[in-house]
Amino acid sequence: MSVSAVIVAAGTSKRMNDGVDKLFVHLSGRPLLAWTISRFESTEIIDEIIVVAREDEIAKVKVMTKSEGFGKVITVVKGGAYRQQSTRNGLNAISNNSKVVLIHDGARPLIRTSDIKKIVESAQEYGAALLAVPSKDTVKEVRNGMVAQTLPRDSVWLAQTPQGFRKELLQEAFSSAEKEGYIGTDEASLVERIGKDVAIVEGHSSNIKVTVSSDIGVAQSLLNGKEQSV
């Protein structure tokens, strides 16, 4: 079984202060994106990595992957105008013999290699799977600024990445969405809309997505406080 990882790193970091490019912020001496790629590079079950980057950063990402010695990165491709298009560009670049595809946010540098393996295994068994953590808070559905209902907390999970899929299933989901002009919130939502089940694999709260400036300090603290190859 050949397994591909598509790391989507084509965002504009709009929510970061002072024009900081979060993917190239240094954490413990290396760029944040390098930490993310390294988790997949060091996971034996991953055969190839495709990085999706902004057009103006492709050369920079290529230099970084070479300097870091990432042998599994087969290509760096241009991102699209929005997340779904960027993921599609990465999906188009995977090898023909790939059987399972993982999609991961470039801004999640703390993914555990053990969780990567679990997602691959679950995607192979069920067709689609995603990492998620159960909500610790009471969740309210709001309409027009008012609470419509309180959702059962034990049924609410917060989605993370990677999300993993059998290649043919993910391609079918993308084709259906593109045909009908549907834009999903994540890759799993595209699979859900064609009536396929998506398995949940419980992840860890440390698998944060660096979104705002304060997240950088949190990520650094987590890197300092845990084993890098967990």
Biotite code that builds the C-alpha atoms (Angstrom):
import biotite.structure as struc

atoms = struc.array([
    struc.Atom([0.000, 0.000, 0.000], chain_id="A", res_id=1, res_name="MET", atom_name="CA", element="C"),
    struc.Atom([1.383, 3.373, -1.025], chain_id="A", res_id=2, res_name="SER", atom_name="CA", element="C"),
    struc.Atom([0.493, 6.331, 1.209], chain_id="A", res_id=3, res_name="VAL", atom_name="CA", element="C"),
    struc.Atom([0.710, 9.990, 0.197], chain_id="A", res_id=4, res_name="SER", atom_name="CA", element="C"),
    struc.Atom([0.611, 13.029, 2.465], chain_id="A", res_id=5, res_name="ALA", atom_name="CA", element="C"),
    struc.Atom([-0.531, 16.379, 1.094], chain_id="A", res_id=6, res_name="VAL", atom_name="CA", element="C"),
    struc.Atom([0.545, 19.230, 3.361], chain_id="A", res_id=7, res_name="ILE", atom_name="CA", element="C"),
    struc.Atom([-1.457, 22.361, 2.620], chain_id="A", res_id=8, res_name="VAL", atom_name="CA", element="C"),
    struc.Atom([0.638, 25.458, 3.316], chain_id="A", res_id=9, res_name="ALA", atom_name="CA", element="C"),
    struc.Atom([-0.816, 28.004, 0.903], chain_id="A", res_id=10, res_name="ALA", atom_name="CA", element="C"),
    struc.Atom([-2.545, 30.350, 3.328], chain_id="A", res_id=11, res_name="GLY", atom_name="CA", element="C"),
    struc.Atom([-1.884, 34.064, 3.637], chain_id="A", res_id=12, res_name="THR", atom_name="CA", element="C"),
    struc.Atom([-1.491, 34.281, 7.448], chain_id="A", res_id=13, res_name="SER", atom_name="CA", element="C"),
    struc.Atom([-4.083, 37.083, 7.501], chain_id="A", res_id=14, res_name="LYS", atom_name="CA", element="C"),
    struc.Atom([-4.810, 36.612, 11.189], chain_id="A", res_id=15, res_name="ARG", atom_name="CA", element="C"),
    struc.Atom([-1.166, 36.995, 12.235], chain_id="A", res_id=16, res_name="MET", atom_name="CA", element="C"),
    struc.Atom([-0.010, 40.383, 13.514], chain_id="A", res_id=17, res_name="ASN", atom_name="CA", element="C"),
    struc.Atom([2.719, 42.514, 11.887], chain_id="A", res_id=18, res_name="ASP", atom_name="CA", element="C"),
    struc.Atom([2.641, 40.594, 8.611], chain_id="A", res_id=19, res_name="GLY", atom_name="CA", element="C"),
    struc.Atom([4.299, 37.529, 10.170], chain_id="A", res_id=20, res_name="VAL", atom_name="CA", element="C"),
    struc.Atom([4.433, 34.483, 7.913], chain_id="A", res_id=21, res_name="ASP", atom_name="CA", element="C"),
    struc.Atom([3.542, 31.795, 10.428], chain_id="A", res_id=22, res_name="LYS", atom_name="CA", element="C"),
    struc.Atom([4.885, 28.915, 8.344], chain_id="A", res_id=23, res_name="LEU", atom_name="CA", element="C"),
    struc.Atom([8.422, 30.297, 8.461], chain_id="A", res_id=24, res_name="PHE", atom_name="CA", element="C"),
    struc.Atom([8.455, 31.445, 12.070], chain_id="A", res_id=25, res_name="VAL", atom_name="CA", element="C"),
    struc.Atom([11.340, 29.648, 13.774], chain_id="A", res_id=26, res_name="HIS", atom_name="CA", element="C"),
    struc.Atom([10.548, 27.223, 16.568], chain_id="A", res_id=27, res_name="LEU", atom_name="CA", element="C"),
    struc.Atom([13.588, 25.752, 18.300], chain_id="A", res_id=28, res_name="SER", atom_name="CA", element="C"),
    struc.Atom([15.807, 26.751, 15.396], chain_id="A", res_id=29, res_name="GLY", atom_name="CA", element="C"),
    struc.Atom([13.790, 25.564, 12.427], chain_id="A", res_id=30, res_name="ARG", atom_name="CA", element="C"),
    struc.Atom([10.780, 26.880, 10.473], chain_id="A", res_id=31, res_name="PRO", atom_name="CA", element="C"),
    struc.Atom([7.334, 25.878, 11.689], chain_id="A", res_id=32, res_name="LEU", atom_name="CA", element="C"),
    struc.Atom([6.593, 24.236, 8.334], chain_id="A", res_id=33, res_name="LEU", atom_name="CA", element="C"),
    struc.Atom([9.750, 22.156, 8.664], chain_id="A", res_id=34, res_name="ALA", atom_name="CA", element="C"),
    struc.Atom([8.467, 20.764, 11.958], chain_id="A", res_id=35, res_name="TRP", atom_name="CA", element="C"),
    struc.Atom([5.203, 19.824, 10.253], chain_id="A", res_id=36, res_name="THR", atom_name="CA", element="C"),
    struc.Atom([6.879, 18.086, 7.319], chain_id="A", res_id=37, res_name="ILE", atom_name="CA", element="C"),
    struc.Atom([9.327, 16.302, 9.633], chain_id="A", res_id=38, res_name="SER", atom_name="CA", element="C"),
    struc.Atom([6.500, 14.445, 11.374], chain_id="A", res_id=39, res_name="ARG", atom_name="CA", element="C"),
    struc.Atom([5.449, 12.833, 8.086], chain_id="A", res_id=40, res_name="PHE", atom_name="CA", element="C"),
    struc.Atom([9.036, 12.380, 6.913], chain_id="A", res_id=41, res_name="GLU", atom_name="CA", element="C"),
    struc.Atom([9.791, 10.344, 10.040], chain_id="A", res_id=42, res_name="SER", atom_name="CA", element="C"),
    struc.Atom([6.644, 8.189, 9.839], chain_id="A", res_id=43, res_name="THR", atom_name="CA", element="C"),
    struc.Atom([7.593, 4.959, 8.094], chain_id="A", res_id=44, res_name="GLU", atom_name="CA", element="C"),
    struc.Atom([4.111, 4.315, 6.688], chain_id="A", res_id=45, res_name="ILE", atom_name="CA", element="C"),
    struc.Atom([4.273, 7.562, 4.636], chain_id="A", res_id=46, res_name="ILE", atom_name="CA", element="C"),
    struc.Atom([5.799, 7.028, 1.193], chain_id="A", res_id=47, res_name="ASP", atom_name="CA", element="C"),
    struc.Atom([5.649, 10.501, -0.336], chain_id="A", res_id=48, res_name="GLU", atom_name="CA", element="C"),
    struc.Atom([4.895, 14.086, 0.634], chain_id="A", res_id=49, res_name="ILE", atom_name="CA", element="C"),
    struc.Atom([3.431, 16.833, -1.542], chain_id="A", res_id=50, res_name="ILE", atom_name="CA", element="C"),
    struc.Atom([3.607, 20.378, -0.205], chain_id="A", res_id=51, res_name="VAL", atom_name="CA", element="C"),
    struc.Atom([1.110, 22.961, -1.464], chain_id="A", res_id=52, res_name="VAL", atom_name="CA", element="C"),
    struc.Atom([2.439, 26.513, -1.168], chain_id="A", res_id=53, res_name="ALA", atom_name="CA", element="C"),
    struc.Atom([1.654, 30.028, -2.315], chain_id="A", res_id=54, res_name="ARG", atom_name="CA", element="C"),
    struc.Atom([3.115, 30.722, -5.741], chain_id="A", res_id=55, res_name="GLU", atom_name="CA", element="C"),
    struc.Atom([5.440, 33.389, -4.360], chain_id="A", res_id=56, res_name="ASP", atom_name="CA", element="C"),
    struc.Atom([6.802, 30.965, -1.748], chain_id="A", res_id=57, res_name="GLU", atom_name="CA", element="C"),
    struc.Atom([7.350, 27.826, -3.838], chain_id="A", res_id=58, res_name="ILE", atom_name="CA", element="C"),
    struc.Atom([11.057, 28.534, -4.326], chain_id="A", res_id=59, res_name="ALA", atom_name="CA", element="C"),
    struc.Atom([11.467, 29.283, -0.613], chain_id="A", res_id=60, res_name="LYS", atom_name="CA", element="C"),
    struc.Atom([9.753, 26.041, 0.375], chain_id="A", res_id=61, res_name="VAL", atom_name="CA", element="C"),
    struc.Atom([11.901, 24.059, -2.052], chain_id="A", res_id=62, res_name="LYS", atom_name="CA", element="C"),
    struc.Atom([15.068, 25.536, -0.576], chain_id="A", res_id=63, res_name="VAL", atom_name="CA", element="C"),
    struc.Atom([13.861, 24.731, 2.930], chain_id="A", res_id=64, res_name="MET", atom_name="CA", element="C"),
    struc.Atom([12.932, 21.117, 2.138], chain_id="A", res_id=65, res_name="THR", atom_name="CA", element="C"),
    struc.Atom([16.332, 20.591, 0.521], chain_id="A", res_id=66, res_name="LYS", atom_name="CA", element="C"),
    struc.Atom([18.255, 22.137, 3.414], chain_id="A", res_id=67, res_name="SER", atom_name="CA", element="C"),
    struc.Atom([16.273, 20.021, 5.882], chain_id="A", res_id=68, res_name="GLU", atom_name="CA", element="C"),
    struc.Atom([17.035, 16.865, 3.889], chain_id="A", res_id=69, res_name="GLY", atom_name="CA", element="C"),
    struc.Atom([13.423, 15.802, 3.416], chain_id="A", res_id=70, res_name="PHE", atom_name="CA", element="C"),
    struc.Atom([13.739, 12.868, 1.023], chain_id="A", res_id=71, res_name="GLY", atom_name="CA", element="C"),
    struc.Atom([10.018, 12.079, 0.868], chain_id="A", res_id=72, res_name="LYS", atom_name="CA", element="C"),
    struc.Atom([8.984, 15.485, -0.517], chain_id="A", res_id=73, res_name="VAL", atom_name="CA", element="C"),
    struc.Atom([8.480, 14.729, -4.203], chain_id="A", res_id=74, res_name="ILE", atom_name="CA", element="C"),
    struc.Atom([7.175, 18.126, -5.274], chain_id="A", res_id=75, res_name="THR", atom_name="CA", element="C"),
    struc.Atom([5.944, 21.547, -4.169], chain_id="A", res_id=76, res_name="VAL", atom_name="CA", element="C"),
    struc.Atom([2.850, 22.701, -6.053], chain_id="A", res_id=77, res_name="VAL", atom_name="CA", element="C"),
    struc.Atom([1.022, 26.004, -6.312], chain_id="A", res_id=78, res_name="LYS", atom_name="CA", element="C"),
    struc.Atom([-1.961, 26.624, -4.087], chain_id="A", res_id=79, res_name="GLY", atom_name="CA", element="C"),
    struc.Atom([-5.337, 27.835, -5.256], chain_id="A", res_id=80, res_name="GLY", atom_name="CA", element="C"),
    struc.Atom([-7.566, 30.768, -4.404], chain_id="A", res_id=81, res_name="ALA", atom_name="CA", element="C"),
    struc.Atom([-9.073, 28.843, -1.481], chain_id="A", res_id=82, res_name="TYR", atom_name="CA", element="C"),
    struc.Atom([-8.311, 25.768, 0.638], chain_id="A", res_id=83, res_name="ARG", atom_name="CA", element="C"),
    struc.Atom([-10.329, 23.256, -1.384], chain_id="A", res_id=84, res_name="GLN", atom_name="CA", element="C"),
    struc.Atom([-8.610, 24.263, -4.617], chain_id="A", res_id=85, res_name="GLN", atom_name="CA", element="C"),
    struc.Atom([-5.188, 24.038, -2.962], chain_id="A", res_id=86, res_name="SER", atom_name="CA", element="C"),
    struc.Atom([-5.954, 20.545, -1.732], chain_id="A", res_id=87, res_name="THR", atom_name="CA", element="C"),
    struc.Atom([-7.143, 19.540, -5.206], chain_id="A", res_id=88, res_name="ARG", atom_name="CA", element="C"),
    struc.Atom([-3.830, 20.757, -6.671], chain_id="A", res_id=89, res_name="ASN", atom_name="CA", element="C"),
    struc.Atom([-1.973, 18.598, -4.179], chain_id="A", res_id=90, res_name="GLY", atom_name="CA", element="C"),
    struc.Atom([-4.210, 15.617, -4.870], chain_id="A", res_id=91, res_name="LEU", atom_name="CA", element="C"),
    struc.Atom([-3.501, 15.957, -8.592], chain_id="A", res_id=92, res_name="ASN", atom_name="CA", element="C"),
    struc.Atom([0.235, 15.634, -7.873], chain_id="A", res_id=93, res_name="ALA", atom_name="CA", element="C"),
    struc.Atom([0.250, 12.327, -5.994], chain_id="A", res_id=94, res_name="ILE", atom_name="CA", element="C"),
    struc.Atom([1.703, 9.204, -7.563], chain_id="A", res_id=95, res_name="SER", atom_name="CA", element="C"),
    struc.Atom([-0.522, 6.900, -9.615], chain_id="A", res_id=96, res_name="ASN", atom_name="CA", element="C"),
    struc.Atom([0.136, 3.973, -7.296], chain_id="A", res_id=97, res_name="ASN", atom_name="CA", element="C"),
    struc.Atom([-1.022, 5.839, -4.191], chain_id="A", res_id=98, res_name="SER", atom_name="CA", element="C"),
    struc.Atom([-3.819, 4.064, -2.335], chain_id="A", res_id=99, res_name="LYS", atom_name="CA", element="C"),
    struc.Atom([-4.353, 6.263, 0.730], chain_id="A", res_id=100, res_name="VAL", atom_name="CA", element="C"),
    struc.Atom([-4.059, 10.049, 0.913], chain_id="A", res_id=101, res_name="VAL", atom_name="CA", element="C"),
    struc.Atom([-3.646, 12.149, 4.042], chain_id="A", res_id=102, res_name="LEU", atom_name="CA", element="C"),
    struc.Atom([-4.424, 15.868, 4.025], chain_id="A", res_id=103, res_name="ILE", atom_name="CA", element="C"),
    struc.Atom([-2.754, 17.963, 6.726], chain_id="A", res_id=104, res_name="HIS", atom_name="CA", element="C"),
    struc.Atom([-2.560, 21.635, 7.660], chain_id="A", res_id=105, res_name="ASP", atom_name="CA", element="C"),
    struc.Atom([0.930, 23.033, 7.259], chain_id="A", res_id=106, res_name="GLY", atom_name="CA", element="C"),
    struc.Atom([0.329, 25.101, 10.401], chain_id="A", res_id=107, res_name="ALA", atom_name="CA", element="C"),
    struc.Atom([-0.078, 22.036, 12.648], chain_id="A", res_id=108, res_name="ARG", atom_name="CA", element="C"),
    struc.Atom([3.541, 21.242, 13.575], chain_id="A", res_id=109, res_name="PRO", atom_name="CA", element="C"),
    struc.Atom([2.767, 19.132, 16.645], chain_id="A", res_id=110, res_name="LEU", atom_name="CA", element="C"),
    struc.Atom([0.988, 16.190, 15.046], chain_id="A", res_id=111, res_name="ILE", atom_name="CA", element="C"),
    struc.Atom([2.122, 12.920, 16.600], chain_id="A", res_id=112, res_name="ARG", atom_name="CA", element="C"),
    struc.Atom([3.549, 10.235, 14.354], chain_id="A", res_id=113, res_name="THR", atom_name="CA", element="C"),
    struc.Atom([1.464, 7.676, 16.250], chain_id="A", res_id=114, res_name="SER", atom_name="CA", element="C"),
    struc.Atom([-1.688, 9.561, 15.235], chain_id="A", res_id=115, res_name="ASP", atom_name="CA", element="C"),
    struc.Atom([-0.561, 9.710, 11.608], chain_id="A", res_id=116, res_name="ILE", atom_name="CA", element="C"),
    struc.Atom([-0.306, 5.921, 11.638], chain_id="A", res_id=117, res_name="LYS", atom_name="CA", element="C"),
    struc.Atom([-3.757, 5.583, 13.215], chain_id="A", res_id=118, res_name="LYS", atom_name="CA", element="C"),
    struc.Atom([-5.331, 7.748, 10.528], chain_id="A", res_id=119, res_name="ILE", atom_name="CA", element="C"),
    struc.Atom([-3.710, 5.722, 7.741], chain_id="A", res_id=120, res_name="VAL", atom_name="CA", element="C"),
    struc.Atom([-4.939, 2.466, 9.267], chain_id="A", res_id=121, res_name="GLU", atom_name="CA", element="C"),
    struc.Atom([-8.454, 3.811, 9.833], chain_id="A", res_id=122, res_name="SER", atom_name="CA", element="C"),
    struc.Atom([-8.684, 5.282, 6.316], chain_id="A", res_id=123, res_name="ALA", atom_name="CA", element="C"),
    struc.Atom([-7.592, 1.968, 4.856], chain_id="A", res_id=124, res_name="GLN", atom_name="CA", element="C"),
    struc.Atom([-10.245, 0.113, 6.873], chain_id="A", res_id=125, res_name="GLU", atom_name="CA", element="C"),
    struc.Atom([-13.204, 2.503, 6.608], chain_id="A", res_id=126, res_name="TYR", atom_name="CA", element="C"),
    struc.Atom([-12.422, 4.586, 3.533], chain_id="A", res_id=127, res_name="GLY", atom_name="CA", element="C"),
    struc.Atom([-12.283, 7.921, 5.361], chain_id="A", res_id=128, res_name="ALA", atom_name="CA", element="C"),
    struc.Atom([-11.098, 9.048, 8.791], chain_id="A", res_id=129, res_name="ALA", atom_name="CA", element="C"),
    struc.Atom([-10.157, 12.193, 10.641], chain_id="A", res_id=130, res_name="LEU", atom_name="CA", element="C"),
    struc.Atom([-8.489, 13.180, 13.878], chain_id="A", res_id=131, res_name="LEU", atom_name="CA", element="C"),
    struc.Atom([-10.719, 14.998, 16.346], chain_id="A", res_id=132, res_name="ALA", atom_name="CA", element="C"),
    struc.Atom([-10.971, 15.797, 20.026], chain_id="A", res_id=133, res_name="VAL", atom_name="CA", element="C"),
    struc.Atom([-14.173, 15.754, 22.098], chain_id="A", res_id=134, res_name="PRO", atom_name="CA", element="C"),
    struc.Atom([-15.491, 19.156, 23.099], chain_id="A", res_id=135, res_name="SER", atom_name="CA", element="C"),
    struc.Atom([-14.808, 20.093, 26.712], chain_id="A", res_id=136, res_name="LYS", atom_name="CA", element="C"),
    struc.Atom([-17.259, 22.987, 26.622], chain_id="A", res_id=137, res_name="ASP", atom_name="CA", element="C"),
    struc.Atom([-21.010, 23.245, 26.374], chain_id="A", res_id=138, res_name="THR", atom_name="CA", element="C"),
    struc.Atom([-21.872, 24.007, 22.744], chain_id="A", res_id=139, res_name="VAL", atom_name="CA", element="C"),
    struc.Atom([-24.736, 26.302, 21.752], chain_id="A", res_id=140, res_name="LYS", atom_name="CA", element="C"),
    struc.Atom([-26.353, 26.548, 18.343], chain_id="A", res_id=141, res_name="GLU", atom_name="CA", element="C"),
    struc.Atom([-27.021, 30.233, 17.681], chain_id="A", res_id=142, res_name="VAL", atom_name="CA", element="C"),
    struc.Atom([-29.459, 31.834, 15.249], chain_id="A", res_id=143, res_name="ARG", atom_name="CA", element="C"),
    struc.Atom([-29.795, 35.580, 14.778], chain_id="A", res_id=144, res_name="ASN", atom_name="CA", element="C"),
    struc.Atom([-27.770, 36.238, 17.885], chain_id="A", res_id=145, res_name="GLY", atom_name="CA", element="C"),
    struc.Atom([-29.902, 34.029, 20.119], chain_id="A", res_id=146, res_name="MET", atom_name="CA", element="C"),
    struc.Atom([-29.417, 30.499, 21.445], chain_id="A", res_id=147, res_name="VAL", atom_name="CA", element="C"),
    struc.Atom([-31.481, 28.080, 19.379], chain_id="A", res_id=148, res_name="ALA", atom_name="CA", element="C"),
    struc.Atom([-30.523, 24.980, 21.304], chain_id="A", res_id=149, res_name="GLN", atom_name="CA", element="C"),
    struc.Atom([-27.844, 23.370, 23.431], chain_id="A", res_id=150, res_name="THR", atom_name="CA", element="C"),
    struc.Atom([-26.113, 20.537, 21.630], chain_id="A", res_id=151, res_name="LEU", atom_name="CA", element="C"),
    struc.Atom([-25.316, 17.308, 23.512], chain_id="A", res_id=152, res_name="PRO", atom_name="CA", element="C"),
    struc.Atom([-21.664, 17.749, 24.426], chain_id="A", res_id=153, res_name="ARG", atom_name="CA", element="C"),
    struc.Atom([-20.857, 14.062, 24.068], chain_id="A", res_id=154, res_name="ASP", atom_name="CA", element="C"),
    struc.Atom([-21.835, 14.243, 20.386], chain_id="A", res_id=155, res_name="SER", atom_name="CA", element="C"),
    struc.Atom([-19.651, 17.258, 19.554], chain_id="A", res_id=156, res_name="VAL", atom_name="CA", element="C"),
    struc.Atom([-16.076, 16.733, 18.387], chain_id="A", res_id=157, res_name="TRP", atom_name="CA", element="C"),
    struc.Atom([-13.592, 19.318, 17.135], chain_id="A", res_id=158, res_name="LEU", atom_name="CA", element="C"),
    struc.Atom([-12.009, 18.293, 13.835], chain_id="A", res_id=159, res_name="ALA", atom_name="CA", element="C"),
    struc.Atom([-8.260, 18.355, 13.301], chain_id="A", res_id=160, res_name="GLN", atom_name="CA", element="C"),
    struc.Atom([-5.913, 17.088, 10.617], chain_id="A", res_id=161, res_name="THR", atom_name="CA", element="C"),
    struc.Atom([-4.630, 14.879, 9.187], chain_id="A", res_id=162, res_name="PRO", atom_name="CA", element="C"),
    struc.Atom([-7.724, 13.584, 7.501], chain_id="A", res_id=163, res_name="GLN", atom_name="CA", element="C"),
    struc.Atom([-7.184, 10.364, 5.576], chain_id="A", res_id=164, res_name="GLY", atom_name="CA", element="C"),
    struc.Atom([-8.986, 8.761, 2.649], chain_id="A", res_id=165, res_name="PHE", atom_name="CA", element="C"),
    struc.Atom([-8.770, 6.014, 0.115], chain_id="A", res_id=166, res_name="ARG", atom_name="CA", element="C"),
    struc.Atom([-7.620, 7.849, -2.973], chain_id="A", res_id=167, res_name="LYS", atom_name="CA", element="C"),
    struc.Atom([-10.551, 6.865, -5.201], chain_id="A", res_id=168, res_name="GLU", atom_name="CA", element="C"),
    struc.Atom([-13.088, 7.978, -2.582], chain_id="A", res_id=169, res_name="LEU", atom_name="CA", element="C"),
    struc.Atom([-11.464, 11.385, -2.132], chain_id="A", res_id=170, res_name="LEU", atom_name="CA", element="C"),
    struc.Atom([-11.246, 11.900, -5.890], chain_id="A", res_id=171, res_name="GLN", atom_name="CA", element="C"),
    struc.Atom([-14.933, 11.024, -6.229], chain_id="A", res_id=172, res_name="GLU", atom_name="CA", element="C"),
    struc.Atom([-15.849, 13.493, -3.475], chain_id="A", res_id=173, res_name="ALA", atom_name="CA", element="C"),
    struc.Atom([-13.842, 16.294, -5.077], chain_id="A", res_id=174, res_name="PHE", atom_name="CA", element="C"),
    struc.Atom([-15.284, 15.634, -8.517], chain_id="A", res_id=175, res_name="SER", atom_name="CA", element="C"),
    struc.Atom([-18.837, 15.712, -7.165], chain_id="A", res_id=176, res_name="SER", atom_name="CA", element="C"),
    struc.Atom([-18.215, 18.958, -5.289], chain_id="A", res_id=177, res_name="ALA", atom_name="CA", element="C"),
    struc.Atom([-16.613, 20.632, -8.291], chain_id="A", res_id=178, res_name="GLU", atom_name="CA", element="C"),
    struc.Atom([-19.418, 19.559, -10.594], chain_id="A", res_id=179, res_name="LYS", atom_name="CA", element="C"),
    struc.Atom([-22.011, 21.131, -8.312], chain_id="A", res_id=180, res_name="GLU", atom_name="CA", element="C"),
    struc.Atom([-19.977, 24.149, -7.210], chain_id="A", res_id=181, res_name="GLY", atom_name="CA", element="C"),
    struc.Atom([-19.890, 23.046, -3.581], chain_id="A", res_id=182, res_name="TYR", atom_name="CA", element="C"),
    struc.Atom([-17.214, 24.433, -1.236], chain_id="A", res_id=183, res_name="ILE", atom_name="CA", element="C"),
    struc.Atom([-16.744, 22.421, 1.939], chain_id="A", res_id=184, res_name="GLY", atom_name="CA", element="C"),
    struc.Atom([-15.244, 23.399, 5.260], chain_id="A", res_id=185, res_name="THR", atom_name="CA", element="C"),
    struc.Atom([-12.781, 20.509, 5.102], chain_id="A", res_id=186, res_name="ASP", atom_name="CA", element="C"),
    struc.Atom([-12.063, 17.411, 3.019], chain_id="A", res_id=187, res_name="GLU", atom_name="CA", element="C"),
    struc.Atom([-14.219, 15.178, 5.223], chain_id="A", res_id=188, res_name="ALA", atom_name="CA", element="C"),
    struc.Atom([-17.247, 17.366, 4.512], chain_id="A", res_id=189, res_name="SER", atom_name="CA", element="C"),
    struc.Atom([-16.891, 16.570, 0.810], chain_id="A", res_id=190, res_name="LEU", atom_name="CA", element="C"),
    struc.Atom([-16.955, 12.865, 1.557], chain_id="A", res_id=191, res_name="VAL", atom_name="CA", element="C"),
    struc.Atom([-19.904, 13.257, 3.925], chain_id="A", res_id=192, res_name="GLU", atom_name="CA", element="C"),
    struc.Atom([-21.999, 15.003, 1.266], chain_id="A", res_id=193, res_name="ARG", atom_name="CA", element="C"),
    struc.Atom([-21.753, 12.017, -1.089], chain_id="A", res_id=194, res_name="ILE", atom_name="CA", element="C"),
    struc.Atom([-23.164, 9.783, 1.632], chain_id="A", res_id=195, res_name="GLY", atom_name="CA", element="C"),
    struc.Atom([-19.995, 8.071, 2.843], chain_id="A", res_id=196, res_name="LYS", atom_name="CA", element="C"),
    struc.Atom([-19.085, 7.495, 6.473], chain_id="A", res_id=197, res_name="ASP", atom_name="CA", element="C"),
    struc.Atom([-16.073, 9.170, 8.063], chain_id="A", res_id=198, res_name="VAL", atom_name="CA", element="C"),
    struc.Atom([-14.512, 7.451, 11.061], chain_id="A", res_id=199, res_name="ALA", atom_name="CA", element="C"),
    struc.Atom([-13.331, 9.466, 14.066], chain_id="A", res_id=200, res_name="ILE", atom_name="CA", element="C"),
    struc.Atom([-9.895, 8.843, 15.562], chain_id="A", res_id=201, res_name="VAL", atom_name="CA", element="C"),
    struc.Atom([-9.374, 10.615, 18.875], chain_id="A", res_id=202, res_name="GLU", atom_name="CA", element="C"),
    struc.Atom([-6.415, 12.944, 18.706], chain_id="A", res_id=203, res_name="GLY", atom_name="CA", element="C"),
    struc.Atom([-4.680, 15.203, 21.198], chain_id="A", res_id=204, res_name="HIS", atom_name="CA", element="C"),
    struc.Atom([-5.244, 18.800, 22.257], chain_id="A", res_id=205, res_name="SER", atom_name="CA", element="C"),
    struc.Atom([-1.551, 19.502, 21.607], chain_id="A", res_id=206, res_name="SER", atom_name="CA", element="C"),
    struc.Atom([-2.178, 19.189, 17.849], chain_id="A", res_id=207, res_name="ASN", atom_name="CA", element="C"),
    struc.Atom([-2.921, 22.901, 17.605], chain_id="A", res_id=208, res_name="ILE", atom_name="CA", element="C"),
    struc.Atom([-3.214, 24.926, 14.427], chain_id="A", res_id=209, res_name="LYS", atom_name="CA", element="C"),
    struc.Atom([-1.082, 28.063, 14.594], chain_id="A", res_id=210, res_name="VAL", atom_name="CA", element="C"),
    struc.Atom([-3.495, 30.782, 13.531], chain_id="A", res_id=211, res_name="THR", atom_name="CA", element="C"),
    struc.Atom([-2.797, 33.936, 15.541], chain_id="A", res_id=212, res_name="VAL", atom_name="CA", element="C"),
    struc.Atom([0.442, 35.341, 16.964], chain_id="A", res_id=213, res_name="SER", atom_name="CA", element="C"),
    struc.Atom([-0.200, 34.028, 20.474], chain_id="A", res_id=214, res_name="SER", atom_name="CA", element="C"),
    struc.Atom([-0.307, 30.474, 19.115], chain_id="A", res_id=215, res_name="ASP", atom_name="CA", element="C"),
    struc.Atom([3.402, 30.673, 18.282], chain_id="A", res_id=216, res_name="ILE", atom_name="CA", element="C"),
    struc.Atom([4.340, 30.847, 21.961], chain_id="A", res_id=217, res_name="GLY", atom_name="CA", element="C"),
    struc.Atom([1.987, 27.971, 22.756], chain_id="A", res_id=218, res_name="VAL", atom_name="CA", element="C"),
    struc.Atom([3.525, 25.837, 20.016], chain_id="A", res_id=219, res_name="ALA", atom_name="CA", element="C"),
    struc.Atom([7.024, 26.630, 21.253], chain_id="A", res_id=220, res_name="GLN", atom_name="CA", element="C"),
    struc.Atom([6.101, 25.680, 24.811], chain_id="A", res_id=221, res_name="SER", atom_name="CA", element="C"),
    struc.Atom([4.603, 22.407, 23.619], chain_id="A", res_id=222, res_name="LEU", atom_name="CA", element="C"),
    struc.Atom([7.697, 21.625, 21.563], chain_id="A", res_id=223, res_name="LEU", atom_name="CA", element="C"),
    struc.Atom([9.865, 22.282, 24.609], chain_id="A", res_id=224, res_name="ASN", atom_name="CA", element="C"),
    struc.Atom([7.727, 20.092, 26.802], chain_id="A", res_id=225, res_name="GLY", atom_name="CA", element="C"),
    struc.Atom([7.238, 16.926, 24.759], chain_id="A", res_id=226, res_name="LYS", atom_name="CA", element="C"),
    struc.Atom([9.173, 14.360, 22.760], chain_id="A", res_id=227, res_name="GLU", atom_name="CA", element="C"),
    struc.Atom([9.358, 15.327, 19.100], chain_id="A", res_id=228, res_name="GLN", atom_name="CA", element="C"),
    struc.Atom([8.861, 11.808, 17.742], chain_id="A", res_id=229, res_name="SER", atom_name="CA", element="C"),
    struc.Atom([5.833, 10.775, 19.816], chain_id="A", res_id=230, res_name="VAL", atom_name="CA", element="C"),
])
